[in-house]
Amino acid sequence: MHTESVDVIIPVYRPDEKLKKLIKRLEAQSHPVHEIILINTEKKYFDDCFRGDDLLTRYDNIRVRHICKEQFDHGATRRLGVSLSKADYFICMTDDAVPADHFLVERLLEPLLEGKAQVSYARQLAGKDSDVIERCSRRFNYPKESRIKTKADLETMGIKAFFCSNVCAAYVRKTYDEQGGFEKHMIFNEDMVFAGRLLHAGGKIAYVAQARVLHSHHYTARQQFKRNFDLGVSQAQFPELFEGVSSSSEGIKLLRVISAHLLKKKEAEKIPAVFWNCGCRYLGYRFGKGYRKLPQKLIRLFTMNEGYWDRDKREAACGGR
């Protein structure tokens, strides 16, 4: 019998059938979910998705909070979701990640319940329609072997010691509160910033390979540039965590892994496209790290989250927080 309460918090934007599948699989977990808390951006899209569908009324543990688009923030929106939870543990997910089986919650909670870590995150499996770069990236970042990460791993793992994806990650609520929670204003990367602070405070992060979700993106090289620009911005804003921690070496390793895979498959003609994609990622990251030297026009051209730079407008439109 499972006595530990766990809630699942999901920021939602323009939901589709994946969210419905996600909810159904969460409701069928071996470790029951106490509440599913949906923080939805823009009510009209949500209403369109669930019109004529009784999914939300079929279960009595789904709570929905609507916010306007200007109000969304990677840190503050998740903080809002956590503030609505009274559970001992909570899991943050994205609305496009789907549990691979009925044991996701149970396996994700295991290292937390055993006191081996205070945060754990799941393995992400690429979809069947993913390209070679996405498939290799998922295998590279989410291997088959589980592990526990501590501050001591910074020397050998570099930036990967901080890695913790809120696509599917579980938290001990007491520790979350003690660490001050997610940052209130984040362009991106709120999960890694929290994880970095946790490690520096002596905490531990568990990567649980047996806890699996289906999740992958289909970003163009331009979109990868923008995403990595925001990643670079987030790291530049927290130099106390990221300065002196190696990160570029991971990109080089990934490039080698993908190139080797293509050569093995006798698909060397795809390698130039891989170099272009990885080059866009790196350039975006470097521009993001130096964003303070860029004019606002370039920042808005490079970012994936333009609304982040309109904080005053956001608070005025939604009445602040």
C-alpha positions as CSV (number, residue, x, y, z in Angstrom):
1,M,0.0,0.0,0.0
2,H,1.4,3.4,-1.0
3,T,1.0,6.0,1.8
4,E,3.2,8.7,0.4
5,S,1.2,11.5,-1.4
6,V,2.5,12.7,-4.7
7,D,1.1,15.4,-7.0
8,V,1.9,15.9,-10.7
9,I,2.3,19.5,-11.9
10,I,2.0,20.2,-15.7
11,P,2.3,23.6,-17.4
12,V,0.0,23.4,-20.4
13,Y,-0.1,25.4,-23.7
14,R,-2.2,24.6,-26.7
15,P,-2.8,21.0,-25.5
16,D,-3.5,18.1,-27.9
17,E,-4.1,14.4,-27.7
18,K,-0.7,13.9,-26.0
19,L,-2.0,15.6,-22.9
20,K,-5.1,13.4,-22.8
21,K,-2.9,10.3,-23.2
22,L,-0.6,11.7,-20.5
23,I,-3.5,12.1,-18.0
24,K,-4.9,8.7,-18.7
25,R,-1.5,7.0,-18.0
26,L,-1.0,9.0,-14.9
27,E,-4.4,7.9,-13.6
28,A,-3.3,4.3,-14.2
29,Q,0.0,4.4,-12.3
30,S,1.0,1.7,-9.8
31,H,1.7,4.4,-7.3
32,P,-1.5,6.5,-7.4
33,V,-1.3,10.3,-8.1
34,H,-3.0,12.4,-5.5
35,E,-3.7,15.4,-7.7
36,I,-2.9,16.3,-11.3
37,I,-2.4,20.1,-11.3
38,L,-2.6,21.7,-14.8
39,I,-1.4,25.3,-15.1
40,N,-2.8,26.2,-18.4
41,T,-1.8,29.2,-20.5
42,E,-4.7,30.7,-22.5
43,K,-8.1,29.2,-21.7
44,K,-9.4,29.2,-25.2
45,Y,-7.0,26.6,-26.5
46,F,-7.7,24.4,-23.5
47,D,-11.4,24.6,-24.0
48,D,-11.0,23.8,-27.7
49,C,-9.0,20.7,-26.8
50,F,-11.5,19.3,-24.3
51,R,-14.7,20.3,-25.9
52,G,-17.0,17.3,-26.1
53,D,-14.6,15.2,-24.0
54,D,-15.5,14.1,-20.4
55,L,-11.8,13.3,-19.5
56,L,-11.5,16.1,-17.0
57,T,-14.8,15.1,-15.2
58,R,-14.1,11.4,-15.4
59,Y,-11.5,11.8,-12.6
60,D,-11.9,13.7,-9.4
61,N,-8.2,14.6,-8.8
62,I,-7.6,17.0,-11.7
63,R,-7.3,20.7,-10.9
64,V,-6.9,23.4,-13.6
65,R,-5.7,26.9,-13.1
66,H,-5.8,29.2,-16.1
67,I,-3.3,32.0,-16.7
68,C,-2.8,34.5,-19.6
69,K,0.1,34.2,-22.0
70,E,1.8,37.3,-20.7
71,Q,1.8,35.7,-17.2
72,F,3.7,32.6,-18.2
73,D,7.2,32.2,-16.9
74,H,9.3,29.0,-16.7
75,G,10.1,29.5,-13.1
76,A,7.0,31.4,-11.7
77,T,4.5,29.1,-13.5
78,R,5.9,26.0,-11.9
79,R,6.2,27.8,-8.5
80,L,2.5,28.5,-8.8
81,G,1.8,24.8,-9.5
82,V,3.9,23.8,-6.5
83,S,2.1,26.3,-4.3
84,L,-1.2,24.6,-5.0
85,S,0.2,21.2,-3.9
86,K,0.1,19.9,-0.3
87,A,1.7,16.6,-1.2
88,D,5.0,15.3,0.4
89,Y,6.4,14.8,-3.1
90,F,5.6,16.3,-6.5
91,I,6.5,15.6,-10.1
92,C,7.0,18.3,-12.7
93,M,6.2,17.2,-16.3
94,T,5.6,18.9,-19.6
95,D,2.3,18.4,-21.5
96,D,4.0,16.6,-24.4
97,A,5.7,13.8,-22.3
98,V,3.9,10.5,-22.0
99,P,4.7,7.8,-19.4
100,A,6.1,4.7,-21.2
101,D,4.3,2.3,-18.7
102,H,2.4,2.2,-15.4
103,F,5.5,2.3,-13.2
104,L,6.8,5.8,-13.9
105,V,5.7,7.4,-10.6
106,E,6.8,4.4,-8.5
107,R,10.2,4.2,-10.0
108,L,10.8,7.9,-10.0
109,L,9.9,8.1,-6.3
110,E,12.0,5.1,-5.2
111,P,15.4,6.9,-4.7
112,L,13.6,9.8,-2.9
113,L,11.7,7.5,-0.5
114,E,14.9,5.6,0.2
115,G,16.7,8.8,1.1
116,K,19.3,8.4,-1.7
117,A,18.4,11.7,-3.4
118,Q,16.2,14.7,-3.1
119,V,15.4,15.1,-6.8
120,S,15.1,12.4,-9.5
121,Y,14.4,12.6,-13.2
122,A,13.3,10.1,-15.8
123,R,14.8,8.7,-19.0
124,Q,13.4,10.2,-22.2
125,L,12.9,8.0,-25.2
126,A,12.6,9.6,-28.7
127,G,9.5,9.0,-30.7
128,K,9.6,6.7,-33.8
129,D,9.3,9.7,-36.1
130,S,12.4,11.4,-34.7
131,D,15.4,12.1,-36.9
132,V,18.9,10.7,-36.2
133,I,20.1,13.8,-34.3
134,E,17.2,13.6,-31.9
135,R,17.5,9.9,-31.4
136,C,21.2,10.1,-30.7
137,S,20.7,13.1,-28.5
138,R,18.2,11.2,-26.3
139,R,20.5,8.2,-26.0
140,F,23.4,10.5,-25.2
141,N,21.7,12.5,-22.5
142,Y,19.5,9.6,-21.2
143,P,21.6,6.4,-21.1
144,K,20.4,3.0,-19.9
145,E,22.3,3.1,-16.6
146,S,20.9,4.9,-13.6
147,R,23.2,7.0,-11.3
148,I,23.3,9.3,-8.3
149,K,25.0,12.7,-8.8
150,T,26.7,14.8,-6.1
151,K,28.8,17.9,-6.0
152,A,31.9,15.7,-6.3
153,D,30.8,14.8,-9.9
154,L,31.4,18.3,-11.1
155,E,35.1,17.5,-11.7
156,T,34.4,14.6,-14.1
157,M,30.9,15.4,-15.4
158,G,31.1,19.2,-15.7
159,I,27.7,20.7,-16.6
160,K,26.0,17.3,-16.8
161,A,26.2,17.0,-13.0
162,F,23.6,19.7,-12.9
163,F,21.4,18.1,-15.5
164,C,17.8,17.5,-14.4
165,S,15.0,17.8,-16.9
166,N,11.5,19.0,-15.8
167,V,10.1,17.1,-18.7
168,C,9.7,14.6,-15.9
169,A,11.4,15.1,-12.5
170,A,10.3,14.4,-9.0
171,Y,11.1,16.5,-5.9
172,V,11.0,16.1,-2.1
173,R,8.7,18.9,-1.1
174,K,10.5,19.6,2.2
175,T,13.8,20.0,0.3
176,Y,12.2,22.1,-2.4
177,D,11.0,24.5,0.3
178,E,14.3,24.6,2.1
179,Q,16.1,25.5,-1.1
180,G,13.7,28.3,-1.9
181,G,12.0,26.6,-4.8
182,F,12.3,27.5,-8.4
183,E,13.5,31.0,-9.4
184,K,10.5,33.4,-9.8
185,H,11.7,34.8,-13.1
186,M,13.4,32.4,-15.5
187,I,13.7,32.5,-19.3
188,F,14.5,28.7,-19.3
189,N,16.5,26.1,-17.4
190,E,14.8,26.5,-14.0
191,D,15.3,22.8,-13.3
192,M,19.0,22.9,-13.8
193,V,19.4,26.1,-11.7
194,F,17.5,24.4,-8.8
195,A,19.6,21.2,-9.3
196,G,22.8,23.2,-9.2
197,R,21.9,24.9,-6.0
198,L,20.9,21.6,-4.5
199,L,24.2,20.0,-5.3
200,H,26.2,22.9,-3.9
201,A,24.1,22.6,-0.7
202,G,25.2,18.9,-0.4
203,G,22.1,17.4,-1.9
204,K,21.9,14.5,-4.5
205,I,20.2,14.1,-7.8
206,A,19.1,10.6,-9.1
207,Y,18.8,9.8,-12.8
208,V,16.4,6.9,-12.9
209,A,16.7,5.0,-16.2
210,Q,13.9,2.6,-15.4
211,A,11.4,5.6,-15.1
212,R,10.7,6.3,-18.8
213,V,8.7,8.8,-20.7
214,L,8.2,9.2,-24.5
215,H,9.4,12.7,-25.4
216,S,11.2,14.2,-28.3
217,H,11.3,17.4,-30.3
218,H,11.5,18.2,-34.0
219,Y,13.4,21.5,-33.9
220,T,14.9,23.0,-36.9
221,A,18.5,24.3,-36.8
222,R,17.0,27.8,-36.3
223,Q,14.9,26.7,-33.4
224,Q,17.9,25.0,-31.9
225,F,19.8,28.2,-32.1
226,K,17.0,30.1,-30.3
227,R,16.6,27.4,-27.6
228,N,20.3,27.3,-26.9
229,F,20.4,31.1,-26.8
230,D,17.9,31.0,-24.0
231,L,20.0,28.3,-22.3
232,G,23.1,30.5,-22.5
233,V,21.1,33.5,-21.1
234,S,20.0,31.4,-18.1
235,Q,23.5,30.3,-17.4
236,A,24.9,33.9,-17.7
237,Q,22.3,35.1,-15.1
238,F,23.7,32.6,-12.5
239,P,27.5,32.9,-12.7
240,E,27.8,31.6,-9.1
241,L,26.6,28.2,-10.4
242,F,27.9,28.0,-13.9
243,E,31.1,29.9,-14.2
244,G,34.1,27.5,-14.3
245,V,31.9,24.5,-15.1
246,S,32.7,22.9,-18.4
247,S,29.8,22.7,-20.9
248,S,31.1,22.9,-24.5
249,S,32.8,19.6,-24.3
250,E,29.4,17.9,-24.1
251,G,28.4,19.3,-27.4
252,I,31.7,18.0,-29.0
253,K,31.0,14.5,-27.5
254,L,27.5,14.5,-28.9
255,L,28.8,15.5,-32.4
256,R,31.2,12.6,-32.3
257,V,28.5,10.2,-31.2
258,I,26.1,11.2,-34.0
259,S,28.9,11.2,-36.7
260,A,30.1,7.7,-35.6
261,H,26.5,6.4,-35.7
262,L,26.0,7.7,-39.2
263,L,29.3,6.3,-40.5
264,K,28.4,2.9,-39.0
265,K,25.0,3.1,-40.8
266,K,26.7,4.2,-44.0
267,E,24.8,7.5,-44.0
268,A,27.8,9.8,-44.1
269,E,26.0,12.2,-46.4
270,K,23.9,13.3,-43.4
271,I,27.0,14.4,-41.4
272,P,27.2,18.0,-42.9
273,A,23.6,18.6,-41.7
274,V,24.6,17.3,-38.2
275,F,27.5,19.8,-38.1
276,W,25.2,22.6,-39.2
277,N,22.7,21.7,-36.5
278,C,25.3,21.4,-33.8
279,G,27.0,24.6,-34.9
280,C,23.7,26.5,-34.6
281,R,23.3,25.1,-31.1
282,Y,26.8,26.2,-30.1
283,L,26.4,29.7,-31.7
284,G,23.1,30.2,-30.0
285,Y,24.6,29.2,-26.7
286,R,27.6,31.5,-27.0
287,F,25.4,34.5,-28.0
288,G,23.2,33.7,-25.0
289,K,26.1,33.7,-22.7
290,G,27.1,37.2,-23.9
291,Y,23.5,38.6,-24.2
292,R,24.3,41.6,-22.1
293,K,26.5,42.9,-24.9
294,L,23.8,42.6,-27.5
295,P,21.2,45.2,-28.6
296,Q,17.6,44.5,-27.7
297,K,16.7,44.0,-31.4
298,L,19.2,41.1,-31.7
299,I,18.1,39.6,-28.3
300,R,14.5,39.5,-29.5
301,L,15.5,38.0,-32.8
302,F,17.6,35.3,-31.1
303,T,15.3,34.3,-28.2
304,M,12.7,31.6,-28.2
305,N,10.9,33.3,-25.3
306,E,10.3,36.9,-26.4
307,G,7.7,37.5,-23.7
308,Y,10.4,37.0,-21.1
309,W,11.9,40.3,-22.0
310,D,8.5,42.1,-21.5
311,R,8.2,41.6,-17.8
312,D,6.6,45.0,-17.1
313,K,4.0,44.5,-19.8
314,R,3.3,41.0,-18.5
315,E,2.6,42.1,-15.0
316,A,0.5,45.1,-16.2
317,A,-1.6,42.9,-18.4
318,C,-2.3,40.2,-15.8
319,G,-2.3,42.3,-12.6
320,G,1.1,41.1,-11.4
321,R,1.6,38.3,-8.9
